[in-house]
Amino acid sequence: MKIGVIGYGNMGEAFAKALKDMAEVLVHEIDEDKNHKALREGFGVAKELDFLVENTQWILLAVKPKDAVDVLNALKGKLEDKILISVVAGMKLSSIQELCESSKLIRLMPNINVLVRRAVIACAFGEVENEKRETFFNVFSACGNLYEIKEELFDLFTALAGSGPAFVFKFIHALALAGVRGGFSYEMAKSIALDTVLGSCQLLKSLGGHPEEWVTKVASPGGTTIEGIKTLEEKGFTGLVMECVERTSEKAKILL
Ligand SMILES: NC(=O)c1ccc[n+]([C@@H]2O[C@H](COP(=O)([O-])OP(=O)(O)OC[C@H]3O[C@@H](n4cnc5c(N)ncnc54)[C@H](OP(=O)(O)O)[C@@H]3O)[C@@H](O)[C@H]2O)c1
């Protein structure tokens, strides 16, 4: 497969690197320094957008929303049967279709974890035939886990999975600070917190079950953990996290 990546910024670079074992990647970027970087990192560079379009079958649009309109206008009438994959936040399939006059579209909402090929990625399809969808799933699963969702759930997904890593980082930092308060160095406390979160996620993913079932396995009657759980509940931890996601999702709706 040949994939053209338009925009070699945070997302374009991360996707290009995650996809490089699965596809031949050609980059088009307006910033000369980033073009050189892409070349150094082993990718082909197309100086002209038209060259990229002519030489690839799949095109990943990874520019900021403010630049996407110009790029989509420039793609108008040139896409033929090519598949355009957009990671542009907030730009609906209908708007992309209107601008580039193609319906062979895939809309993605990735998160930053694509940098380590463990992204959580929402996808919604335009008129993309089944065979192409299968190819897409095979190739893009190199970037992480794909979830096909209804487009109206993209804002909520953006809050849960797009912003989600920031909430997890905040939680890890809070655990680390608690460790520092008790006498650990920040580095060691962060490492302990990180391994605890990582191991708990692996346990839940591998062994399954409801998270609360595992809480009861850790929090023995009259033990130490239940004291901490009581504090979390008294301070409204569950409601706080739910409200955090709800407000983030509302903001995503307004921004986009
Ligand atoms: N970053 C995230 O965590 C994240 C998560 C989900 C979705 N997204 C979406 O991903 C898209 C890219 O975000 P990003 O953070 O990767 O942005 P970014 O780092 O700014 O990368 C975009 C790159 O595209 C270049 N560019 C601008 N106009 C171009 C054009 N006409 N042709 C070719 N290249 C062009 C920019 O160059 P200049 O810098 O010189 O303008 C920049 O290097 C956005 O639409 C965003 O909504 C990002």
The ligand as an SDF file (V2000), in Angstrom:
LIG
                    3D

 48 52  0  0  0  0  0  0  0  0999 V2000
   -2.0890   16.5750   18.1770 N   0  0  0  0  0  0  0  0  0  0  0  0
   -3.0270   15.7470   18.6150 C   0  0  0  0  0  0  0  0  0  0  0  0
   -2.9440   15.1420   19.7140 O   0  0  0  0  0  0  0  0  0  0  0  0
   -4.2520   15.4990   17.7670 C   0  0  0  0  0  0  0  0  0  0  0  0
   -5.2290   14.5700   18.1940 C   0  0  0  0  0  0  0  0  0  0  0  0
   -6.3250   14.3180   17.3630 C   0  0  0  0  0  0  0  0  0  0  0  0
   -6.4640   14.9760   16.1540 C   0  0  0  0  0  0  0  0  0  0  0  0
   -5.5100   15.8800   15.7790 N   0  0  0  0  0  0  0  0  0  0  0  0
   -5.7010   16.5700   14.5030 C   0  0  0  0  0  0  0  0  0  0  0  0
   -4.5810   16.2880   13.7040 O   0  0  0  0  0  0  0  0  0  0  0  0
   -4.3430   17.3740   12.8220 C   0  0  0  0  0  0  0  0  0  0  0  0
   -2.8790   17.7240   12.8840 C   0  0  0  0  0  0  0  0  0  0  0  0
   -2.5590   18.1330   14.2170 O   0  0  0  0  0  0  0  0  0  0  0  0
   -1.0480   18.2530   14.6600 P   0  0  0  0  0  0  0  0  0  0  0  0
   -1.0510   18.4210   16.1270 O   0  0  0  0  0  0  0  0  0  0  0  0
   -0.2650   17.1500   14.0320 O   0  0  0  0  0  0  0  0  0  0  0  0
   -0.6720   19.6440   13.9460 O   0  0  0  0  0  0  0  0  0  0  0  0
    0.7660   20.2040   13.5370 P   0  0  0  0  0  0  0  0  0  0  0  0
    1.8040   19.6160   14.4430 O   0  0  0  0  0  0  0  0  0  0  0  0
    0.6450   21.6780   13.4260 O   0  0  0  0  0  0  0  0  0  0  0  0
    1.0210   19.5730   12.0870 O   0  0  0  0  0  0  0  0  0  0  0  0
    0.4300   20.0390   10.9190 C   0  0  0  0  0  0  0  0  0  0  0  0
    1.5410   20.2150    9.9020 C   0  0  0  0  0  0  0  0  0  0  0  0
    0.9620   20.4930    8.6450 O   0  0  0  0  0  0  0  0  0  0  0  0
    1.7060   21.5370    8.0330 C   0  0  0  0  0  0  0  0  0  0  0  0
    0.8830   22.1780    7.0250 N   0  0  0  0  0  0  0  0  0  0  0  0
    0.0640   23.2550    7.1370 C   0  0  0  0  0  0  0  0  0  0  0  0
   -0.5180   23.5330    5.9560 N   0  0  0  0  0  0  0  0  0  0  0  0
   -0.0820   22.5960    5.0830 C   0  0  0  0  0  0  0  0  0  0  0  0
   -0.3170   22.3580    3.7060 C   0  0  0  0  0  0  0  0  0  0  0  0
   -1.1300   23.1300    2.9830 N   0  0  0  0  0  0  0  0  0  0  0  0
    0.3040   21.3130    3.1080 N   0  0  0  0  0  0  0  0  0  0  0  0
    1.1380   20.5230    3.8270 C   0  0  0  0  0  0  0  0  0  0  0  0
    1.4320   20.7140    5.1280 N   0  0  0  0  0  0  0  0  0  0  0  0
    0.8110   21.7370    5.7490 C   0  0  0  0  0  0  0  0  0  0  0  0
    2.0730   22.4260    9.1830 C   0  0  0  0  0  0  0  0  0  0  0  0
    3.1210   23.2830    8.8370 O   0  0  0  0  0  0  0  0  0  0  0  0
    3.2260   24.6960    9.6450 P   0  0  0  0  0  0  0  0  0  0  0  0
    3.5020   24.3340   11.0730 O   0  0  0  0  0  0  0  0  0  0  0  0
    4.3520   25.3790    8.9720 O   0  0  0  0  0  0  0  0  0  0  0  0
    1.8900   25.3720    9.4850 O   0  0  0  0  0  0  0  0  0  0  0  0
    2.4640   21.3960   10.2200 C   0  0  0  0  0  0  0  0  0  0  0  0
    3.8020   20.9850   10.0770 O   0  0  0  0  0  0  0  0  0  0  0  0
   -5.2420   18.5330   13.2930 C   0  0  0  0  0  0  0  0  0  0  0  0
   -6.2960   18.7200   12.3820 O   0  0  0  0  0  0  0  0  0  0  0  0
   -5.7560   18.0760   14.6270 C   0  0  0  0  0  0  0  0  0  0  0  0
   -7.0720   18.5020   14.8250 O   0  0  0  0  0  0  0  0  0  0  0  0
   -4.4140   16.1550   16.5440 C   0  0  0  0  0  0  0  0  0  0  0  0
  1  2  1  0
  2  3  2  0
  2  4  1  0
  4  5  1  0
  4 48  2  0
  5  6  2  0
  6  7  1  0
  7  8  2  0
  8  9  1  0
  8 48  1  0
  9 10  1  0
  9 46  1  0
 10 11  1  0
 11 12  1  0
 11 44  1  0
 12 13  1  0
 13 14  1  0
 14 15  2  0
 14 16  1  0
 14 17  1  0
 17 18  1  0
 18 19  2  0
 18 20  1  0
 18 21  1  0
 21 22  1  0
 22 23  1  0
 23 24  1  0
 23 42  1  0
 24 25  1  0
 25 26  1  0
 25 36  1  0
 26 27  1  0
 26 35  1  0
 27 28  2  0
 28 29  1  0
 29 30  1  0
 29 35  2  0
 30 31  1  0
 30 32  2  0
 32 33  1  0
 33 34  2  0
 34 35  1  0
 36 37  1  0
 36 42  1  0
 37 38  1  0
 38 39  2  0
 38 40  1  0
 38 41  1  0
 42 43  1  0
 44 45  1  0
 44 46  1  0
 46 47  1  0
M  CHG  2   8   1  16  -1
M  END
$$$$
